[in-house]
Amino acid sequence: MKQTLGIYVGTESIGWSLVRYSTNPRIVAMGTRVFSSFLNYLGEGERETSNATLRTQVRNVRKLQMRKNFRKQNTLSFLASNKLCPLTLKELSKWSKDNKHKTLSIKMNQWMALNPYELRAIGIHEKLSRLELGRVLYHFAQRRGKIMNGIDSTNANILLNGLPLANRRGINDTKHFLKNQYLGEYLNSLLPTHCAPYSYNEARIRNRYLSRSMYLNELDAILKQQQHHHEFLDKDFRKSLLGKESNKGILYSQRPAQYRKQGNSATSCEFEKGKKTMWQSHPLNEWFNIYCWVDSIKLYGEPLNHHQRKQAIKIATHFSSFLFKKSKSRIRNRRF
């Protein structure tokens, strides 16, 4: 007996019907599956965005923050190994795990309290102590500047000319004021004078776009000046700090975006050694999540009986997500 399954796919629904052909053709079953649209502002041109857009943006911000923390930790370890940090490597690992350690926290707070802009301006012409030089290098790890290579024309124009609406100055504006001085000297001149009355100044140290070349030129001048006072600032130190092309050292390293190979991205099983966990998209894993969700439901403090579990599983398999309100009303309204 011939049967035909017809499917209509819409933007927010899927309609289906099953037709059986015989001496008396008839529709055996039909239905509609309605779901929320995967797009926001559907049909509104440039405003149309995917539901995953916001999630992707948040994930990218989280990755950037994680990479920044990773780079700063590596920089602190490098400084501690060269006695440019008030803590040793052992004390640093102890401090990073427990920030409430009073003695170590006091040392780090005092070191962090040093004004890096003032030290950067002094370090170009005069000698810095080991701890002062370490504070300057750690500040360079925090503020690295923008790389102009591979940027489209729109973003490049914003970086160069700034954002007037946000009162954010561009790279060209900073270059205009630099003249024959380095970036650290110019930014230090913007700081208010100590113990002087307050006076408003539109130029700010922060809230401006800066290029990577500005930082590299200043760092090169500081290292050349400090080489006359510290013997450990040799070629090996400079190579570890900046790398061969000033882009692969500790200060300017970039952690790869993909941490694991795609073929080996499954995590190891905690119960069976040498085996990998099941993919989250696997149907058996989906059923495992459903049963775990059903097991977590309690009615008047008691776990669900056999019939109540069946109703809860029907709700879980009918909808795309676990809706507790639907299960709650279905279980309460039925007597078992």
DRENMARSE-502982 format. One record per residue (C-alpha): residue number from 0; residue in one letter; x, y negated, z. Coordinates in steps of 0.5 Angstrom, whole numbers, plus 500, padded with zeros to 3 digits. Example, Ala and Ser with C-alpha at 12.3 -4.5 7.8 and 13.67 -1.06 7.14 Angstrom:
<r zakol="0" vomar="a" u="525" v="509" w="516"/>
<r zakol="1" vomar="s" u="527" v="502" w="514"/>
This chain:
<r zakol="0" vomar="m" u="500" v="500" w="500"/>
<r zakol="1" vomar="k" u="503" v="493" w="498"/>
<r zakol="2" vomar="q" u="504" v="488" w="503"/>
<r zakol="3" vomar="t" u="507" v="481" w="502"/>
<r zakol="4" vomar="l" u="510" v="476" w="507"/>
<r zakol="5" vomar="g" u="509" v="469" w="506"/>
<r zakol="6" vomar="i" u="513" v="464" w="510"/>
<r zakol="7" vomar="y" u="513" v="456" w="509"/>
<r zakol="8" vomar="v" u="519" v="453" w="512"/>
<r zakol="9" vomar="g" u="518" v="445" w="515"/>
<r zakol="10" vomar="t" u="522" v="440" w="518"/>
<r zakol="11" vomar="e" u="519" v="442" w="525"/>
<r zakol="12" vomar="s" u="515" v="448" w="524"/>
<r zakol="13" vomar="i" u="515" v="455" w="520"/>
<r zakol="14" vomar="g" u="508" v="458" w="518"/>
<r zakol="15" vomar="w" u="508" v="465" w="516"/>
<r zakol="16" vomar="s" u="502" v="470" w="514"/>
<r zakol="17" vomar="l" u="502" v="478" w="512"/>
<r zakol="18" vomar="v" u="497" v="480" w="506"/>
<r zakol="19" vomar="r" u="495" v="487" w="505"/>
<r zakol="20" vomar="y" u="493" v="489" w="498"/>
<r zakol="21" vomar="s" u="488" v="494" w="497"/>
<r zakol="22" vomar="t" u="481" v="495" w="494"/>
<r zakol="23" vomar="n" u="479" v="490" w="499"/>
<r zakol="24" vomar="p" u="485" v="485" w="500"/>
<r zakol="25" vomar="r" u="486" v="481" w="507"/>
<r zakol="26" vomar="i" u="490" v="477" w="511"/>
<r zakol="27" vomar="v" u="493" v="482" w="516"/>
<r zakol="28" vomar="a" u="496" v="477" w="521"/>
<r zakol="29" vomar="m" u="498" v="469" w="521"/>
<r zakol="30" vomar="g" u="501" v="464" w="525"/>
<r zakol="31" vomar="t" u="506" v="458" w="526"/>
<r zakol="32" vomar="r" u="512" v="457" w="530"/>
<r zakol="33" vomar="v" u="513" v="450" w="532"/>
<r zakol="34" vomar="f" u="519" v="447" w="535"/>
<r zakol="35" vomar="s" u="522" v="440" w="536"/>
<r zakol="36" vomar="s" u="526" v="437" w="530"/>
<r zakol="37" vomar="f" u="533" v="437" w="530"/>
<r zakol="38" vomar="l" u="534" v="430" w="528"/>
<r zakol="39" vomar="n" u="532" v="424" w="531"/>
<r zakol="40" vomar="y" u="529" v="418" w="528"/>
<r zakol="41" vomar="l" u="527" v="423" w="522"/>
<r zakol="42" vomar="g" u="527" v="419" w="515"/>
<r zakol="43" vomar="e" u="529" v="413" w="518"/>
<r zakol="44" vomar="g" u="536" v="412" w="514"/>
<r zakol="45" vomar="e" u="542" v="411" w="517"/>
<r zakol="46" vomar="r" u="538" v="411" w="524"/>
<r zakol="47" vomar="e" u="537" v="419" w="523"/>
<r zakol="48" vomar="t" u="542" v="423" w="527"/>
<r zakol="49" vomar="s" u="543" v="430" w="529"/>
<r zakol="50" vomar="n" u="541" v="432" w="536"/>
<r zakol="51" vomar="a" u="548" v="435" w="537"/>
<r zakol="52" vomar="t" u="551" v="428" w="536"/>
<r zakol="53" vomar="l" u="551" v="425" w="543"/>
<r zakol="54" vomar="r" u="553" v="432" w="546"/>
<r zakol="55" vomar="t" u="559" v="432" w="541"/>
<r zakol="56" vomar="q" u="561" v="425" w="543"/>
<r zakol="57" vomar="v" u="561" v="427" w="550"/>
<r zakol="58" vomar="r" u="565" v="433" w="549"/>
<r zakol="59" vomar="n" u="570" v="428" w="545"/>
<r zakol="60" vomar="v" u="570" v="424" w="551"/>
<r zakol="61" vomar="r" u="571" v="429" w="556"/>
<r zakol="62" vomar="k" u="577" v="432" w="551"/>
<r zakol="63" vomar="l" u="580" v="426" w="551"/>
<r zakol="64" vomar="q" u="580" v="425" w="559"/>
<r zakol="65" vomar="m" u="583" v="432" w="560"/>
<r zakol="66" vomar="r" u="589" v="431" w="555"/>
<r zakol="67" vomar="k" u="590" v="424" w="558"/>
<r zakol="68" vomar="n" u="591" v="427" w="565"/>
<r zakol="69" vomar="f" u="595" v="433" w="562"/>
<r zakol="70" vomar="r" u="600" v="428" w="559"/>
<r zakol="71" vomar="k" u="600" v="424" w="566"/>
<r zakol="72" vomar="q" u="601" v="430" w="570"/>
<r zakol="73" vomar="n" u="607" v="432" w="565"/>
<r zakol="74" vomar="t" u="610" v="425" w="566"/>
<r zakol="75" vomar="l" u="610" v="426" w="573"/>
<r zakol="76" vomar="s" u="613" v="432" w="573"/>
<r zakol="77" vomar="f" u="619" v="430" w="568"/>
<r zakol="78" vomar="l" u="620" v="424" w="573"/>
<r zakol="79" vomar="a" u="620" v="428" w="579"/>
<r zakol="80" vomar="s" u="625" v="432" w="576"/>
<r zakol="81" vomar="n" u="630" v="426" w="574"/>
<r zakol="82" vomar="k" u="629" v="423" w="581"/>
<r zakol="83" vomar="l" u="625" v="417" w="578"/>
<r zakol="84" vomar="c" u="619" v="419" w="583"/>
<r zakol="85" vomar="p" u="618" v="418" w="590"/>
<r zakol="86" vomar="l" u="616" v="426" w="591"/>
<r zakol="87" vomar="t" u="620" v="432" w="589"/>
<r zakol="88" vomar="l" u="617" v="437" w="584"/>
<r zakol="89" vomar="k" u="615" v="442" w="590"/>
<r zakol="90" vomar="e" u="612" v="435" w="594"/>
<r zakol="91" vomar="l" u="608" v="433" w="587"/>
<r zakol="92" vomar="s" u="605" v="440" w="586"/>
<r zakol="93" vomar="k" u="603" v="440" w="593"/>
<r zakol="94" vomar="w" u="600" v="432" w="593"/>
<r zakol="95" vomar="s" u="596" v="434" w="586"/>
<r zakol="96" vomar="k" u="593" v="440" w="589"/>
<r zakol="97" vomar="d" u="591" v="436" w="596"/>
<r zakol="98" vomar="n" u="591" v="429" w="595"/>
<r zakol="99" vomar="k" u="589" v="428" w="603"/>
<r zakol="100" vomar="h" u="596" v="429" w="605"/>
<r zakol="101" vomar="k" u="597" v="423" w="608"/>
<r zakol="102" vomar="t" u="605" v="423" w="608"/>
<r zakol="103" vomar="l" u="605" v="424" w="601"/>
<r zakol="104" vomar="s" u="599" v="420" w="599"/>
<r zakol="105" vomar="i" u="603" v="414" w="602"/>
<r zakol="106" vomar="k" u="609" v="415" w="598"/>
<r zakol="107" vomar="m" u="605" v="415" w="592"/>
<r zakol="108" vomar="n" u="601" v="409" w="594"/>
<r zakol="109" vomar="q" u="607" v="405" w="595"/>
<r zakol="110" vomar="w" u="610" v="407" w="588"/>
<r zakol="111" vomar="m" u="603" v="406" w="585"/>
<r zakol="112" vomar="a" u="603" v="399" w="588"/>
<r zakol="113" vomar="l" u="609" v="396" w="584"/>
<r zakol="114" vomar="n" u="607" v="391" w="579"/>
<r zakol="115" vomar="p" u="609" v="395" w="572"/>
<r zakol="116" vomar="y" u="608" v="389" w="568"/>
<r zakol="117" vomar="e" u="613" v="385" w="572"/>
<r zakol="118" vomar="l" u="618" v="391" w="572"/>
<r zakol="119" vomar="r" u="617" v="391" w="565"/>
<r zakol="120" vomar="a" u="619" v="384" w="564"/>
<r zakol="121" vomar="i" u="625" v="385" w="569"/>
<r zakol="122" vomar="g" u="627" v="391" w="566"/>
<r zakol="123" vomar="i" u="629" v="388" w="559"/>
<r zakol="124" vomar="h" u="634" v="383" w="562"/>
<r zakol="125" vomar="e" u="636" v="386" w="569"/>
<r zakol="126" vomar="k" u="637" v="392" w="573"/>
<r zakol="127" vomar="l" u="632" v="397" w="575"/>
<r zakol="128" vomar="s" u="632" v="402" w="581"/>
<r zakol="129" vomar="r" u="630" v="409" w="579"/>
<r zakol="130" vomar="l" u="623" v="409" w="582"/>
<r zakol="131" vomar="e" u="622" v="402" w="579"/>
<r zakol="132" vomar="l" u="624" v="405" w="572"/>
<r zakol="133" vomar="g" u="620" v="411" w="574"/>
<r zakol="134" vomar="r" u="614" v="407" w="575"/>
<r zakol="135" vomar="v" u="615" v="403" w="568"/>
<r zakol="136" vomar="l" u="616" v="410" w="564"/>
<r zakol="137" vomar="y" u="609" v="412" w="568"/>
<r zakol="138" vomar="h" u="606" v="406" w="566"/>
<r zakol="139" vomar="f" u="608" v="407" w="558"/>
<r zakol="140" vomar="a" u="605" v="414" w="559"/>
<r zakol="141" vomar="q" u="598" v="411" w="561"/>
<r zakol="142" vomar="r" u="598" v="405" w="556"/>
<r zakol="143" vomar="r" u="600" v="408" w="549"/>
<r zakol="144" vomar="g" u="597" v="403" w="544"/>
<r zakol="145" vomar="k" u="594" v="405" w="537"/>
<r zakol="146" vomar="i" u="597" v="409" w="531"/>
<r zakol="147" vomar="m" u="595" v="405" w="525"/>
<r zakol="148" vomar="n" u="596" v="411" w="520"/>
<r zakol="149" vomar="g" u="590" v="414" w="517"/>
<r zakol="150" vomar="i" u="585" v="409" w="520"/>
<r zakol="151" vomar="d" u="579" v="407" w="515"/>
<r zakol="152" vomar="s" u="579" v="400" w="513"/>
<r zakol="153" vomar="t" u="573" v="398" w="518"/>
<r zakol="154" vomar="n" u="576" v="401" w="524"/>
<r zakol="155" vomar="a" u="583" v="398" w="522"/>
<r zakol="156" vomar="n" u="580" v="391" w="521"/>
<r zakol="157" vomar="i" u="577" v="391" w="528"/>
<r zakol="158" vomar="l" u="583" v="393" w="531"/>
<r zakol="159" vomar="l" u="587" v="388" w="527"/>
<r zakol="160" vomar="n" u="582" v="382" w="529"/>
<r zakol="161" vomar="g" u="578" v="384" w="535"/>
<r zakol="162" vomar="l" u="571" v="384" w="537"/>
<r zakol="163" vomar="p" u="569" v="377" w="538"/>
<r zakol="164" vomar="l" u="562" v="379" w="541"/>
<r zakol="165" vomar="a" u="566" v="383" w="547"/>
<r zakol="166" vomar="n" u="571" v="378" w="547"/>
<r zakol="167" vomar="r" u="576" v="383" w="546"/>
<r zakol="168" vomar="r" u="582" v="381" w="542"/>
<r zakol="169" vomar="g" u="586" v="384" w="536"/>
<r zakol="170" vomar="i" u="593" v="386" w="535"/>
<r zakol="171" vomar="n" u="594" v="380" w="530"/>
<r zakol="172" vomar="d" u="592" v="375" w="536"/>
<r zakol="173" vomar="t" u="597" v="379" w="541"/>
<r zakol="174" vomar="k" u="603" v="378" w="535"/>
<r zakol="175" vomar="h" u="601" v="371" w="534"/>
<r zakol="176" vomar="f" u="603" v="370" w="542"/>
<r zakol="177" vomar="l" u="609" v="375" w="542"/>
<r zakol="178" vomar="k" u="614" v="371" w="538"/>
<r zakol="179" vomar="n" u="621" v="372" w="540"/>
<r zakol="180" vomar="q" u="619" v="376" w="547"/>
<r zakol="181" vomar="y" u="617" v="383" w="548"/>
<r zakol="182" vomar="l" u="610" v="386" w="550"/>
<r zakol="183" vomar="g" u="611" v="387" w="557"/>
<r zakol="184" vomar="e" u="614" v="379" w="558"/>
<r zakol="185" vomar="y" u="608" v="376" w="555"/>
<r zakol="186" vomar="l" u="603" v="380" w="559"/>
<r zakol="187" vomar="n" u="606" v="379" w="565"/>
<r zakol="188" vomar="s" u="606" v="371" w="563"/>
<r zakol="189" vomar="l" u="598" v="372" w="563"/>
<r zakol="190" vomar="l" u="598" v="374" w="571"/>
<r zakol="191" vomar="p" u="596" v="369" w="576"/>
<r zakol="192" vomar="t" u="602" v="366" w="580"/>
<r zakol="193" vomar="h" u="602" v="369" w="587"/>
<r zakol="194" vomar="c" u="599" v="364" w="592"/>
<r zakol="195" vomar="a" u="597" v="359" w="587"/>
<r zakol="196" vomar="p" u="590" v="357" w="586"/>
<r zakol="197" vomar="y" u="585" v="360" w="582"/>
<r zakol="198" vomar="s" u="584" v="358" w="574"/>
<r zakol="199" vomar="y" u="580" v="361" w="569"/>
<r zakol="200" vomar="n" u="584" v="364" w="563"/>
<r zakol="201" vomar="e" u="581" v="367" w="557"/>
<r zakol="202" vomar="a" u="587" v="371" w="555"/>
<r zakol="203" vomar="r" u="587" v="377" w="559"/>
<r zakol="204" vomar="i" u="592" v="383" w="560"/>
<r zakol="205" vomar="r" u="587" v="388" w="559"/>
<r zakol="206" vomar="n" u="581" v="388" w="554"/>
<r zakol="207" vomar="r" u="585" v="388" w="548"/>
<r zakol="208" vomar="y" u="587" v="392" w="542"/>
<r zakol="209" vomar="l" u="595" v="394" w="542"/>
<r zakol="210" vomar="s" u="599" v="398" w="537"/>
<r zakol="211" vomar="r" u="604" v="403" w="538"/>
<r zakol="212" vomar="s" u="610" v="400" w="535"/>
<r zakol="213" vomar="m" u="609" v="394" w="540"/>
<r zakol="214" vomar="y" u="610" v="399" w="546"/>
<r zakol="215" vomar="l" u="616" v="403" w="542"/>
<r zakol="216" vomar="n" u="620" v="397" w="541"/>
<r zakol="217" vomar="e" u="619" v="394" w="548"/>
<r zakol="218" vomar="l" u="621" v="401" w="551"/>
<r zakol="219" vomar="d" u="627" v="402" w="546"/>
<r zakol="220" vomar="a" u="629" v="395" w="549"/>
<r zakol="221" vomar="i" u="628" v="397" w="556"/>
<r zakol="222" vomar="l" u="632" v="404" w="555"/>
<r zakol="223" vomar="k" u="638" v="400" w="552"/>
<r zakol="224" vomar="q" u="639" v="395" w="558"/>
<r zakol="225" vomar="q" u="638" v="400" w="563"/>
<r zakol="226" vomar="q" u="643" v="405" w="560"/>
<r zakol="227" vomar="h" u="649" v="400" w="562"/>
<r zakol="228" vomar="h" u="646" v="401" w="570"/>
<r zakol="229" vomar="h" u="644" v="409" w="570"/>
<r zakol="230" vomar="e" u="648" v="414" w="567"/>
<r zakol="231" vomar="f" u="643" v="419" w="566"/>
<r zakol="232" vomar="l" u="640" v="415" w="561"/>
<r zakol="233" vomar="d" u="643" v="419" w="555"/>
<r zakol="234" vomar="k" u="641" v="422" w="549"/>
<r zakol="235" vomar="d" u="638" v="428" w="552"/>
<r zakol="236" vomar="f" u="634" v="424" w="556"/>
<r zakol="237" vomar="r" u="631" v="420" w="551"/>
<r zakol="238" vomar="k" u="630" v="426" w="546"/>
<r zakol="239" vomar="s" u="626" v="429" w="552"/>
<r zakol="240" vomar="l" u="622" v="423" w="553"/>
<r zakol="241" vomar="l" u="620" v="420" w="546"/>
<r zakol="242" vomar="g" u="622" v="426" w="542"/>
<r zakol="243" vomar="k" u="626" v="426" w="535"/>
<r zakol="244" vomar="e" u="621" v="421" w="532"/>
<r zakol="245" vomar="s" u="618" v="418" w="538"/>
<r zakol="246" vomar="n" u="611" v="422" w="537"/>
<r zakol="247" vomar="k" u="613" v="429" w="540"/>
<r zakol="248" vomar="g" u="616" v="427" w="547"/>
<r zakol="249" vomar="i" u="613" v="427" w="554"/>
<r zakol="250" vomar="l" u="610" v="420" w="553"/>
<r zakol="251" vomar="y" u="607" v="421" w="546"/>
<r zakol="252" vomar="s" u="605" v="428" w="546"/>
<r zakol="253" vomar="q" u="599" v="430" w="543"/>
<r zakol="254" vomar="r" u="596" v="437" w="546"/>
<r zakol="255" vomar="p" u="593" v="441" w="540"/>
<r zakol="256" vomar="a" u="585" v="440" w="539"/>
<r zakol="257" vomar="q" u="584" v="448" w="538"/>
<r zakol="258" vomar="y" u="587" v="451" w="544"/>
<r zakol="259" vomar="r" u="586" v="458" w="542"/>
<r zakol="260" vomar="k" u="586" v="462" w="536"/>
<r zakol="261" vomar="q" u="579" v="464" w="533"/>
<r zakol="262" vomar="g" u="580" v="471" w="533"/>
<r zakol="263" vomar="n" u="582" v="471" w="540"/>
<r zakol="264" vomar="s" u="577" v="466" w="543"/>
<r zakol="265" vomar="a" u="573" v="471" w="548"/>
<r zakol="266" vomar="t" u="576" v="471" w="555"/>
<r zakol="267" vomar="s" u="578" v="477" w="559"/>
<r zakol="268" vomar="c" u="573" v="481" w="563"/>
<r zakol="269" vomar="e" u="574" v="481" w="570"/>
<r zakol="270" vomar="f" u="571" v="488" w="571"/>
<r zakol="271" vomar="e" u="575" v="492" w="566"/>
<r zakol="272" vomar="k" u="582" v="490" w="564"/>
<r zakol="273" vomar="g" u="584" v="490" w="557"/>
<r zakol="274" vomar="k" u="577" v="488" w="555"/>
<r zakol="275" vomar="k" u="574" v="482" w="552"/>
<r zakol="276" vomar="t" u="567" v="479" w="554"/>
<r zakol="277" vomar="m" u="561" v="479" w="550"/>
<r zakol="278" vomar="w" u="560" v="473" w="545"/>
<r zakol="279" vomar="q" u="555" v="469" w="548"/>
<r zakol="280" vomar="s" u="551" v="469" w="542"/>
<r zakol="281" vomar="h" u="550" v="477" w="542"/>
<r zakol="282" vomar="p" u="543" v="479" w="543"/>
<r zakol="283" vomar="l" u="545" v="484" w="549"/>
<r zakol="284" vomar="n" u="548" v="478" w="552"/>
<r zakol="285" vomar="e" u="541" v="474" w="551"/>
<r zakol="286" vomar="w" u="537" v="479" w="554"/>
<r zakol="287" vomar="f" u="542" v="479" w="560"/>
<r zakol="288" vomar="n" u="541" v="472" w="561"/>
<r zakol="289" vomar="i" u="533" v="473" w="561"/>
<r zakol="290" vomar="y" u="533" v="479" w="566"/>
<r zakol="291" vomar="c" u="538" v="475" w="570"/>
<r zakol="292" vomar="w" u="533" v="469" w="570"/>
<r zakol="293" vomar="v" u="527" v="473" w="571"/>
<r zakol="294" vomar="d" u="531" v="476" w="577"/>
<r zakol="295" vomar="s" u="532" v="469" w="580"/>
<r zakol="296" vomar="i" u="524" v="468" w="581"/>
<r zakol="297" vomar="k" u="521" v="469" w="587"/>
<r zakol="298" vomar="l" u="513" v="469" w="589"/>
<r zakol="299" vomar="y" u="512" v="467" w="596"/>
<r zakol="300" vomar="g" u="519" v="469" w="598"/>
<r zakol="301" vomar="e" u="518" v="476" w="595"/>
<r zakol="302" vomar="p" u="521" v="478" w="588"/>
<r zakol="303" vomar="l" u="517" v="479" w="583"/>
<r zakol="304" vomar="n" u="513" v="486" w="582"/>
<r zakol="305" vomar="h" u="513" v="490" w="575"/>
<r zakol="306" vomar="h" u="507" v="487" w="572"/>
<r zakol="307" vomar="q" u="510" v="480" w="574"/>
<r zakol="308" vomar="r" u="516" v="481" w="571"/>
<r zakol="309" vomar="k" u="513" v="483" w="565"/>
<r zakol="310" vomar="q" u="509" v="477" w="564"/>
<r zakol="311" vomar="a" u="516" v="473" w="566"/>
<r zakol="312" vomar="i" u="519" v="476" w="560"/>
<r zakol="313" vomar="k" u="514" v="475" w="555"/>
<r zakol="314" vomar="i" u="514" v="467" w="557"/>
<r zakol="315" vomar="a" u="522" v="468" w="556"/>
<r zakol="316" vomar="t" u="522" v="471" w="549"/>
<r zakol="317" vomar="h" u="516" v="467" w="547"/>
<r zakol="318" vomar="f" u="520" v="460" w="548"/>
<r zakol="319" vomar="s" u="527" v="458" w="546"/>
<r zakol="320" vomar="s" u="528" v="456" w="553"/>
<r zakol="321" vomar="f" u="526" v="458" w="560"/>
<r zakol="322" vomar="l" u="520" v="455" w="562"/>
<r zakol="323" vomar="f" u="519" v="456" w="569"/>
<r zakol="324" vomar="k" u="512" v="452" w="569"/>
<r zakol="325" vomar="k" u="509" v="457" w="564"/>
<r zakol="326" vomar="s" u="511" v="463" w="568"/>
<r zakol="327" vomar="k" u="509" v="460" w="575"/>
<r zakol="328" vomar="s" u="502" v="458" w="572"/>
<r zakol="329" vomar="r" u="502" v="465" w="568"/>
<r zakol="330" vomar="i" u="504" v="469" w="574"/>
<r zakol="331" vomar="r" u="499" v="465" w="579"/>
<r zakol="332" vomar="n" u="493" v="466" w="575"/>
<r zakol="333" vomar="r" u="493" v="473" w="574"/>
<r zakol="334" vomar="r" u="492" v="478" w="579"/>
<r zakol="335" vomar="f" u="496" v="485" w="579"/>
